């Protein structure tokens, strides 16, 4: 076979499209690298927020039991006092 049959079959328009696609893919690669970094930072930040949330929930649960204890103590005290000062 003659060498002329194996010549480049790309047209100038094809070359422009290939070059443009290559440039866009390079930009896409950089964008995905930035997104990957942002996701990594976000997951670390989320883990920190979850830890802080657990601390807050624990503090609220302890406060709830203090309120329940105070209500029980004041109820018992009021019942005890009303027993002695009830005028019926």
Phi, psi and omega in degrees: 000141179288153182294337181296335181285343180259022181290164179299129182258005178276138175270166176303325178294321177297317180297317178299317180295320178295318179295315178299319178296320179298317180296316180295323178293323176297317177297320179295322178298317178294319179297318179293326177295318178295318178297321179298318178295317180296321178294319179297316178295321180294323180291323176293318179296320179296319179297320178295318179295322179295318178298316179294324179295319178298321177297317180295318179297318179298318179295320178294322177295319178295319178297321179300317181291328174296318179294316179298317179296318179294320178295318179295318180294317180291325176295317179294319179295316179295321177295319179294316181292318182292336178294322182272333184252013181280130188252050178258000000 
